[in-house]
């Protein structure tokens, strides 16, 4: 990434280790950034993680790890940046969520956390509006990168999603970063509390990732039959209860 900075540019990159689930480390990240650069104009909450697993098999430890990272970690970063800088100087925050609008089978933990982030962003965008802070979300669809693919055992997982994407291709990392830059920029000065979906249309044409087998577990409710039963029960009831 450093190699991509043009020669002579004043831009620079510095990394600071931080576990966003730990409050003190988030505080240190914010204070160290202010000490190094003197201000924090933007915050992008892109830290997160999850694992594919049926909801019935997720253990409490795994659930808490995902919630703590994807929801609580986002909250801590927002709160500390606001208290340390943006309350007095304004700024823009972009939170990265997921394309969970039609449910997210095998990812119930992260879909719950990211839904919380979307509502958190709406809430904070109202609470902090008078301080000049804008907060929005970017919801990527299926985006391929080698590092992302390495997290999942199925090498064809990304390719399998293409038939359900109207764009008929996977997204690129650069397309997500472009959306983030737009929301941070003055071009988005009148946008806050919203979510920009960068998903090739999959959120409006998204069959479930989980194939549901044929079953008969949802019996049809028979109103006429139920009414007959109710009438019979009513005849047996004491008059004092009618």
ZAVEX-697873 format. One record per residue (C-alpha): residue in three letters; chain; x, z, y negated. Coordinates in pm, 1 decimal, decimal comma, m for minus. Layout:
BEGIN
+-----+---+----------+----------+----------+
:   r : c :       px :       pz :       py :
+-----+---+----------+----------+----------+
: ALA : A :        X :        Z :        Y :
...
+-----+---+----------+----------+----------+
This chain:
BEGIN
+-----+---+----------+----------+----------+
:   r : c :       px :       pz :       py :
+-----+---+----------+----------+----------+
: UNK : A :      0,0 :      0,0 :      0,0 :
: UNK : A :    283,7 :     80,0 :   m236,0 :
: UNK : A :    428,1 :   m264,8 :   m170,0 :
: UNK : A :    107,5 :   m419,4 :   m308,5 :
: UNK : A :    166,1 :   m274,4 :   m656,1 :
: UNK : A :    305,9 :   m547,6 :   m886,4 :
: UNK : A :    654,6 :   m495,4 :  m1022,4 :
: UNK : A :    642,9 :   m332,8 :  m1364,5 :
: UNK : A :    294,0 :   m187,5 :  m1310,4 :
: UNK : A :    245,9 :    174,1 :  m1425,4 :
: UNK : A :     31,8 :    238,4 :  m1116,6 :
: UNK : A :    170,0 :    468,7 :   m851,6 :
: UNK : A :     53,1 :    628,4 :   m529,9 :
: UNK : A :    113,4 :    983,5 :   m416,2 :
: UNK : A :    m18,6 :   1136,8 :    m96,8 :
: UNK : A :   m107,5 :   1504,8 :    m62,7 :
: UNK : A :   m198,3 :   1650,8 :    278,6 :
: UNK : A :   m548,5 :   1798,2 :    271,2 :
: UNK : A :   m804,5 :   1907,3 :    528,1 :
: UNK : A :  m1127,2 :   1858,9 :    333,0 :
: UNK : A :  m1300,3 :   2114,4 :    557,9 :
: UNK : A :  m1079,4 :   2386,2 :    408,4 :
: UNK : A :  m1178,7 :   2501,7 :     61,6 :
: UNK : A :   m833,0 :   2617,5 :    m45,7 :
: UNK : A :   m672,2 :   2287,6 :     53,7 :
: UNK : A :   m930,2 :   2096,3 :   m149,4 :
: UNK : A :   m859,8 :   2320,0 :   m448,3 :
: UNK : A :   m487,8 :   2251,2 :   m406,5 :
: UNK : A :   m550,8 :   1876,0 :   m384,5 :
: UNK : A :   m742,2 :   1877,9 :   m712,3 :
: UNK : A :   m499,8 :   2105,2 :   m899,2 :
: UNK : A :   m197,8 :   1908,6 :   m773,7 :
: UNK : A :   m357,8 :   1581,5 :   m884,1 :
: UNK : A :   m424,6 :   1718,6 :  m1231,3 :
: UNK : A :    m69,8 :   1853,3 :  m1253,2 :
: UNK : A :     70,2 :   1512,3 :  m1156,9 :
: UNK : A :   m158,1 :   1278,2 :  m1352,4 :
: UNK : A :   m327,5 :   1496,7 :  m1613,1 :
: UNK : A :   m681,8 :   1377,7 :  m1540,9 :
: UNK : A :   m922,4 :   1267,0 :  m1269,0 :
: UNK : A :  m1139,2 :    976,6 :  m1380,1 :
: UNK : A :  m1260,2 :    876,7 :  m1033,7 :
: UNK : A :  m1322,5 :   1036,1 :   m696,2 :
: UNK : A :  m1382,0 :    839,1 :   m375,9 :
: UNK : A :  m1492,9 :   1049,3 :    m81,0 :
: UNK : A :  m1382,9 :    835,9 :    211,8 :
: UNK : A :  m1269,6 :   1110,0 :    445,7 :
: UNK : A :  m1477,1 :   1140,0 :    760,0 :
: UNK : A :  m1492,6 :   1108,4 :   1133,5 :
: UNK : A :  m1725,1 :   1101,1 :   1430,5 :
: UNK : A :  m1739,7 :   1016,8 :   1798,9 :
: UNK : A :  m1995,5 :    828,6 :   2004,3 :
: UNK : A :  m2206,3 :   1065,3 :   2213,8 :
: UNK : A :  m2572,1 :   1110,9 :   2310,9 :
: UNK : A :  m2729,9 :   1388,6 :   2104,1 :
: UNK : A :  m2816,4 :   1582,5 :   2419,3 :
: UNK : A :  m2448,7 :   1605,8 :   2511,3 :
: UNK : A :  m2302,6 :   1701,9 :   2172,5 :
: UNK : A :  m2162,6 :   2052,3 :   2182,3 :
: UNK : A :  m2195,6 :   2284,2 :   1885,4 :
: UNK : A :  m1821,7 :   2264,4 :   1818,7 :
: UNK : A :  m1832,8 :   1885,0 :   1797,0 :
: UNK : A :  m2147,6 :   1889,1 :   1584,4 :
: UNK : A :  m1998,6 :   2138,6 :   1339,2 :
: UNK : A :  m1672,2 :   1945,4 :   1316,4 :
: UNK : A :  m1854,0 :   1629,3 :   1208,5 :
: UNK : A :  m2091,3 :   1807,5 :    968,7 :
: UNK : A :  m1805,7 :   2007,7 :    815,6 :
: UNK : A :  m1598,8 :   1695,0 :    759,1 :
: UNK : A :  m1857,5 :   1439,9 :    653,1 :
: UNK : A :  m2098,2 :   1660,5 :    456,8 :
: UNK : A :  m1929,7 :   1987,0 :    363,3 :
: UNK : A :  m1595,8 :   1816,9 :    292,5 :
: UNK : A :  m1767,0 :   1570,2 :     59,3 :
: UNK : A :  m1944,6 :   1854,4 :   m120,1 :
: UNK : A :  m1622,7 :   2053,7 :   m163,7 :
: UNK : A :  m1437,6 :   1755,9 :   m312,5 :
: UNK : A :  m1724,1 :   1679,6 :   m551,6 :
: UNK : A :  m1758,4 :   2041,0 :   m661,0 :
: UNK : A :  m1388,3 :   2101,2 :   m719,8 :
: UNK : A :  m1333,5 :   1778,7 :   m913,8 :
: UNK : A :  m1638,1 :   1854,6 :  m1127,3 :
: UNK : A :  m1537,5 :   2213,0 :  m1201,6 :
: UNK : A :  m1172,5 :   2130,2 :  m1267,0 :
: UNK : A :  m1217,4 :   1815,9 :  m1479,1 :
: UNK : A :  m1536,8 :   1612,3 :  m1485,4 :
: UNK : A :  m1760,8 :   1884,8 :  m1626,8 :
: UNK : A :  m1576,7 :   1851,0 :  m1958,4 :
: UNK : A :  m1458,8 :   1489,1 :  m1940,2 :
: UNK : A :  m1709,6 :   1297,3 :  m1728,6 :
: UNK : A :  m1616,6 :   1055,4 :  m1453,7 :
: UNK : A :  m1746,0 :    856,4 :  m1160,2 :
: UNK : A :  m1776,6 :    952,2 :   m794,0 :
: UNK : A :  m1838,0 :    720,1 :   m498,3 :
: UNK : A :  m1919,7 :    861,0 :   m156,1 :
: UNK : A :  m1883,2 :    647,7 :    155,8 :
: UNK : A :  m2174,4 :    687,7 :    398,2 :
: UNK : A :  m2297,6 :    476,7 :    692,6 :
: UNK : A :  m2567,1 :    222,5 :    768,0 :
: UNK : A :  m2810,4 :    475,9 :    919,0 :
: UNK : A :  m3142,4 :    357,2 :    774,1 :
: UNK : A :  m3294,2 :    269,2 :   1112,0 :
: UNK : A :  m3144,3 :    564,6 :   1293,4 :
: UNK : A :  m2795,8 :    571,5 :   1444,3 :
: UNK : A :  m2812,7 :    616,2 :   1823,5 :
: UNK : A :  m2511,4 :    793,7 :   1976,3 :
: UNK : A :  m2411,5 :    910,4 :   1626,3 :
: UNK : A :  m2674,4 :   1173,6 :   1546,1 :
: UNK : A :  m2415,8 :   1411,8 :   1401,0 :
: UNK : A :  m2274,5 :   1168,4 :   1147,3 :
: UNK : A :  m2612,5 :   1016,2 :   1059,9 :
: UNK : A :  m2740,8 :   1365,4 :    977,0 :
: UNK : A :  m2432,0 :   1440,5 :    770,3 :
: UNK : A :  m2436,9 :   1110,3 :    581,4 :
: UNK : A :  m2809,3 :   1141,6 :    510,8 :
: UNK : A :  m2721,4 :   1477,1 :    359,1 :
: UNK : A :  m2455,7 :   1310,4 :    144,0 :
: UNK : A :  m2706,4 :   1053,3 :     14,9 :
: UNK : A :  m2944,0 :   1328,3 :    m95,7 :
: UNK : A :  m2655,9 :   1537,1 :   m228,4 :
: UNK : A :  m2547,3 :   1241,2 :   m441,0 :
: UNK : A :  m2897,8 :   1201,0 :   m583,9 :
: UNK : A :  m2913,3 :   1571,6 :   m663,8 :
: UNK : A :  m2570,9 :   1590,6 :   m826,8 :
: UNK : A :  m2632,7 :   1272,3 :  m1025,1 :
: UNK : A :  m2921,2 :   1454,9 :  m1194,8 :
: UNK : A :  m2750,4 :   1794,0 :  m1230,8 :
: UNK : A :  m2435,1 :   1640,9 :  m1378,7 :
: UNK : A :  m2586,3 :   1356,2 :  m1580,5 :
: UNK : A :  m2553,8 :   1545,9 :  m1909,3 :
: UNK : A :  m2181,5 :   1583,8 :  m1839,3 :
: UNK : A :  m2128,5 :   1208,6 :  m1811,0 :
: UNK : A :  m2076,0 :   1206,5 :  m1435,5 :
: UNK : A :  m2210,9 :    916,3 :  m1230,7 :
: UNK : A :  m2239,9 :    952,2 :   m852,3 :
: UNK : A :  m2320,8 :    669,2 :   m612,2 :
: UNK : A :  m2275,4 :    580,1 :   m246,7 :
: UNK : A :  m2148,7 :    277,6 :    m59,5 :
: UNK : A :  m2297,5 :    224,7 :    286,2 :
: UNK : A :  m2080,8 :    m13,4 :    490,6 :
: UNK : A :  m2226,4 :   m205,1 :    779,9 :
: UNK : A :  m2005,9 :   m293,8 :   1076,2 :
: UNK : A :  m1660,6 :   m344,3 :    928,0 :
: UNK : A :  m1363,2 :   m431,0 :   1143,7 :
: UNK : A :  m1014,2 :   m294,8 :   1107,5 :
: UNK : A :   m749,4 :   m228,1 :   1369,0 :
: UNK : A :   m740,7 :    143,0 :   1286,9 :
: UNK : A :  m1120,2 :    170,8 :   1321,3 :
: UNK : A :  m1123,1 :    m20,3 :   1651,3 :
: UNK : A :   m854,9 :    211,1 :   1789,6 :
: UNK : A :  m1099,3 :    503,1 :   1768,5 :
: UNK : A :  m1338,6 :    358,6 :   2026,1 :
: UNK : A :  m1272,3 :    285,7 :   2395,2 :
: UNK : A :  m1484,3 :    m32,0 :   2409,9 :
: UNK : A :  m1271,2 :   m318,0 :   2269,3 :
: UNK : A :  m1581,1 :   m536,6 :   2232,1 :
: UNK : A :  m1788,7 :   m278,4 :   2044,3 :
: UNK : A :  m1757,8 :   m452,7 :   1709,1 :
: UNK : A :  m1824,8 :   m800,3 :   1845,9 :
: UNK : A :  m2143,5 :   m679,3 :   2016,1 :
: UNK : A :  m2297,4 :   m597,7 :   1677,7 :
: UNK : A :  m2268,0 :   m952,5 :   1536,9 :
: UNK : A :  m2597,9 :  m1091,5 :   1679,3 :
: UNK : A :  m2792,8 :   m831,3 :   1478,8 :
: UNK : A :  m2614,6 :   m910,2 :   1149,8 :
: UNK : A :  m2785,2 :  m1181,9 :    942,6 :
: UNK : A :  m2444,2 :  m1278,6 :    800,3 :
: UNK : A :  m2331,3 :  m1342,2 :   1161,2 :
: UNK : A :  m1990,7 :  m1189,7 :   1109,0 :
: UNK : A :  m1820,1 :   m853,7 :   1070,0 :
: UNK : A :  m1743,1 :   m709,3 :    731,1 :
: UNK : A :  m1394,0 :   m683,9 :    584,7 :
: UNK : A :  m1231,2 :   m373,7 :    441,6 :
: UNK : A :  m1173,2 :   m557,9 :    113,7 :
: UNK : A :  m1547,7 :   m614,5 :     74,4 :
: UNK : A :  m1606,7 :   m240,6 :     84,2 :
: UNK : A :  m1330,2 :   m164,9 :   m164,8 :
: UNK : A :  m1469,3 :   m429,8 :   m401,6 :
: UNK : A :  m1808,2 :   m255,6 :   m396,4 :
: UNK : A :  m1642,4 :     78,8 :   m465,7 :
: UNK : A :  m1446,3 :    m66,2 :   m759,0 :
: UNK : A :  m1767,8 :   m210,2 :   m902,8 :
: UNK : A :  m1945,5 :    126,7 :   m892,1 :
: UNK : A :  m1646,2 :    298,2 :  m1052,7 :
: UNK : A :  m1619,6 :     37,8 :  m1328,1 :
: UNK : A :  m1798,4 :      8,8 :  m1665,5 :
: UNK : A :  m1998,5 :   m277,4 :  m1511,3 :
: UNK : A :  m2196,3 :     m8,3 :  m1326,3 :
: UNK : A :  m2234,8 :    222,9 :  m1626,3 :
: UNK : A :  m2614,8 :    226,8 :  m1588,1 :
: UNK : A :  m2614,8 :    298,9 :  m1212,7 :
: UNK : A :  m2620,6 :    652,1 :  m1074,1 :
: UNK : A :  m2773,6 :    829,2 :   m776,4 :
: UNK : A :  m2799,6 :    504,9 :   m582,9 :
: UNK : A :  m2660,6 :    358,0 :   m261,2 :
: UNK : A :  m2510,6 :     10,2 :   m236,6 :
: UNK : A :  m2540,9 :   m134,2 :    114,3 :
: UNK : A :  m2254,6 :   m366,4 :    205,4 :
: UNK : A :  m2372,9 :   m472,7 :    547,5 :
: UNK : A :  m2443,3 :   m845,9 :    564,6 :
: UNK : A :  m2815,7 :   m769,7 :    575,5 :
: UNK : A :  m2801,9 :   m560,8 :    892,7 :
: UNK : A :  m2998,2 :   m274,3 :    737,5 :
: UNK : A :  m3306,2 :   m497,5 :    715,1 :
: UNK : A :  m3254,9 :   m665,7 :   1051,7 :
: UNK : A :  m3105,6 :   m403,0 :   1274,9 :
: UNK : A :  m3225,2 :   m367,4 :   1635,2 :
: UNK : A :  m3124,6 :    m39,0 :   1789,3 :
: UNK : A :  m2768,2 :    m18,9 :   1915,2 :
: UNK : A :  m2912,2 :    161,1 :   2216,2 :
: UNK : A :  m3115,4 :    m38,9 :   2471,3 :
: UNK : A :  m3424,7 :    159,5 :   2566,0 :
: UNK : A :  m3523,5 :    111,8 :   2933,1 :
: UNK : A :  m3882,3 :     43,1 :   3035,1 :
: UNK : A :  m4080,0 :    365,0 :   3074,8 :
: UNK : A :  m4429,2 :    514,3 :   3061,6 :
: UNK : A :  m4348,7 :    839,7 :   2887,0 :
: UNK : A :  m4568,1 :    767,0 :   2583,9 :
: UNK : A :  m4920,8 :    765,7 :   2730,4 :
: UNK : A :  m5201,4 :    625,6 :   2518,0 :
: UNK : A :  m5424,0 :    888,6 :   2363,1 :
: UNK : A :  m5781,5 :    841,2 :   2482,0 :
: UNK : A :  m6007,6 :    957,9 :   2201,2 :
: UNK : A :  m6333,6 :    899,2 :   2394,5 :
: UNK : A :  m6214,8 :   1095,7 :   2696,0 :
: UNK : A :  m6089,1 :   1375,1 :   2474,6 :
: UNK : A :  m6421,0 :   1385,7 :   2289,4 :
: UNK : A :  m6610,5 :   1428,2 :   2617,3 :
: UNK : A :  m6383,2 :   1717,3 :   2713,5 :
: UNK : A :  m6432,8 :   1876,7 :   2373,4 :
: UNK : A :  m6811,0 :   1853,8 :   2409,0 :
: UNK : A :  m6798,4 :   2020,5 :   2748,9 :
: UNK : A :  m6578,3 :   2300,8 :   2614,8 :
: UNK : A :  m6809,9 :   2349,1 :   2318,2 :
: UNK : A :  m7109,0 :   2401,8 :   2551,8 :
: UNK : A :  m6920,4 :   2681,1 :   2729,8 :
: UNK : A :  m6818,3 :   2862,9 :   2410,3 :
: UNK : A :  m7009,0 :   3178,3 :   2302,3 :
: UNK : A :  m7249,6 :   3107,5 :   2017,0 :
: UNK : A :  m7066,1 :   3363,2 :   1801,1 :
: UNK : A :  m6761,5 :   3135,0 :   1803,0 :
: UNK : A :  m6952,8 :   2821,0 :   1699,3 :
+-----+---+----------+----------+----------+
